[in-house]
Amino acid sequence: MTSMPIDNKPMEKSIREKLIQRFSPEHLDIINESYMHNVPKGSETHFKVVVVSEKFENTSLLQRHRLVNEMLQEELKNGVHALSIVAKTPSQWENSTKVTEKSPACKGGFGR
């Protein structure tokens, strides 16, 4: 098995391209949080996405999360173990601190 260079991020690239294509976001952050988990260095298994789009107007938070999950179902079936989603409208983003809170530390999957 050949190891891929650390700067080659195919999963992040795929997530980015799909979210841009579907939501035309005004703001987009894709944060690889894999380093916070017990996975090999350079893994792309745990992500947080921050998507700010007009396409979220008049949709509930639950529906926004469903839309993002539907868009990334291939990635979720093929390597992405966890996906945290922050989905806001432009006005919600403007009225926020624009700071994405750090995810909690991993407990190793065993509730420790």
HELIX and SHEET records of a PDB file:
HELIX    1   1 PRO A   10  PHE A   23  1                                  14    
HELIX    2   2 SER A   34  MET A   36  5                                   3    
HELIX    3   3 GLU A   54  PHE A   56  5                                   3    
HELIX    4   4 LEU A   61  MET A   71  1                                  11    
HELIX    5   5 GLN A   73  LYS A   77  1                                   5    
HELIX    6   6 PRO A   90  GLU A   94  1                                   5    
SHEET    1   A 3 HIS A  27  ASN A  32  0                                        
SHEET    2   A 3 HIS A  46  VAL A  52 -1                                        
SHEET    3   A 3 ALA A  82  LYS A  88  1                                        
END                                                                             
